[in-house]
Amino acid sequence: MKLRYQYRFYPTNQQRQGLAQLFGCVRVVWNDTLAFCKDSEKLPSYNALSKRLTECKQTEEKIWLTDVSAVPLQQSIRNLSAAYKNFFDSVNGKRKGKRLILLNSKVEDPNSLLLLPVPDLS
C-alpha cells in the first residue's frame, strides 16, 4: 500500500520574494544555457555547462546569481541536459516509446501571409 501526504504551503511575503528571486535566477540560467547550446555546433556536456555557469556567476553583469543557492541552478542545467538527451535518443530510436518525428514547421508564402483554415462552427 502506497501512502501519500499532501501539504499546503503558505509563504510569508519575505519567502515569496525569495522564491520569486530563486525562480527568476533558475529561468535565466535555463535560457542562457539553452541559447548557448543552440549556438554550439556540438552539444556541450553537463560538466562544460556547469563550468560555464561558474564563470558566468563571476561576471559583473550576472553577479546577482550568487545571491541564491547553486543547487537549483545546477539542477536546471541537469534538466536541460536530460531533455536534450531524451530528445535525441528518441529521434535516433534509442528510447522506449513512440519515436519523435522531426517536422519542418517552416511555412513560406510568396505573399508573406499565413492562411489558416476556418473551423466549421455549425
C-alpha positions as CSV (number, residue, x, y, z in Angstrom):
1,M,0.0,0.0,0.0
2,K,1.4,3.4,-1.0
3,L,0.6,6.4,1.1
4,R,1.0,10.0,0.2
5,Y,0.8,13.1,2.1
6,Q,-0.4,16.4,0.7
7,Y,0.7,19.7,2.2
8,R,-0.3,23.3,1.5
9,F,2.4,25.9,1.6
10,Y,1.6,29.4,2.7
11,P,4.7,31.5,2.3
12,T,5.2,34.8,4.0
13,N,5.9,37.9,1.9
14,Q,9.6,37.5,2.6
15,Q,9.5,33.9,1.5
16,R,7.5,34.8,-1.6
17,Q,10.2,37.4,-2.5
18,G,13.0,34.8,-2.0
19,L,11.1,32.2,-4.1
20,A,10.5,34.7,-6.9
21,Q,14.2,35.6,-6.9
22,L,15.2,31.9,-7.0
23,F,12.7,31.1,-9.8
24,G,13.9,34.1,-11.8
25,C,17.5,33.0,-11.4
26,V,16.7,29.5,-12.5
27,R,14.8,30.8,-15.5
28,V,17.8,33.0,-16.5
29,V,20.2,30.1,-16.2
30,W,17.9,27.8,-18.3
31,N,17.5,30.4,-21.0
32,D,21.2,31.3,-21.1
33,T,22.2,27.6,-21.2
34,L,19.6,26.9,-23.9
35,A,20.9,29.8,-26.1
36,F,24.5,28.6,-25.6
37,C,23.5,25.0,-26.6
38,K,21.7,26.3,-29.7
39,D,24.8,28.4,-30.7
40,S,27.2,25.5,-30.2
41,E,27.9,23.1,-33.1
42,K,28.1,20.1,-30.8
43,L,26.0,19.7,-27.6
44,P,28.2,20.5,-24.6
45,S,28.4,18.1,-21.7
46,Y,26.9,18.8,-18.3
47,N,30.4,19.5,-16.9
48,A,31.2,22.1,-19.6
49,L,27.8,23.8,-18.9
50,S,28.4,23.7,-15.1
51,K,31.8,25.2,-15.6
52,R,30.2,27.9,-17.8
53,L,27.7,28.6,-15.0
54,T,30.5,29.2,-12.5
55,E,32.3,31.5,-14.9
56,C,29.0,33.4,-15.6
57,K,28.4,33.9,-11.9
58,Q,31.8,35.6,-11.6
59,T,31.0,38.2,-14.3
60,E,29.9,41.7,-13.3
61,E,26.5,41.5,-15.1
62,K,25.4,38.2,-13.5
63,I,26.9,38.6,-10.0
64,W,23.4,38.5,-8.6
65,L,23.2,34.8,-9.4
66,T,25.4,34.3,-6.3
67,D,22.6,35.5,-4.1
68,V,20.7,32.2,-4.4
69,S,21.8,28.6,-3.8
70,A,23.8,27.0,-6.5
71,V,21.9,23.7,-6.3
72,P,18.7,24.8,-8.1
73,L,20.8,26.5,-10.8
74,Q,22.8,23.3,-11.4
75,Q,19.6,21.3,-11.4
76,S,18.2,23.4,-14.2
77,I,21.3,22.6,-16.2
78,R,20.9,18.9,-15.4
79,N,17.2,19.1,-16.5
80,L,18.2,20.8,-19.8
81,S,20.9,18.2,-20.5
82,A,18.4,15.4,-19.8
83,A,15.8,17.0,-22.1
84,Y,18.3,17.2,-24.9
85,K,19.5,13.6,-24.3
86,N,15.9,12.3,-24.2
87,F,15.0,14.2,-27.4
88,F,18.0,12.9,-29.4
89,D,17.7,9.4,-28.1
90,S,14.0,9.4,-29.2
91,V,14.8,10.7,-32.6
92,N,17.5,8.1,-33.1
93,G,15.3,5.3,-31.8
94,K,17.3,4.6,-28.7
95,R,14.5,5.4,-26.3
96,K,11.4,3.4,-25.5
97,G,8.0,4.6,-26.5
98,K,6.8,6.3,-29.6
99,R,9.5,7.8,-31.8
100,L,9.6,11.5,-32.3
101,I,9.5,12.7,-35.9
102,L,11.2,15.9,-36.8
103,L,8.8,18.0,-38.9
104,N,9.7,21.0,-41.0
105,S,7.3,23.6,-39.5
106,K,8.5,26.5,-41.6
107,V,5.7,27.8,-43.8
108,E,6.6,30.1,-46.7
109,D,4.1,32.0,-48.7
110,P,5.0,34.3,-51.5
111,N,2.6,37.0,-50.2
112,S,4.0,36.6,-46.7
113,L,0.6,35.7,-45.4
114,L,-0.3,32.6,-43.4
115,L,-3.6,31.1,-44.5
116,L,-5.4,29.1,-41.8
117,P,-8.5,27.0,-42.4
118,V,-11.7,28.4,-40.9
119,P,-13.2,26.0,-38.4
120,D,-16.8,24.8,-39.1
121,L,-18.8,26.1,-36.1
122,S,-22.1,24.6,-37.1
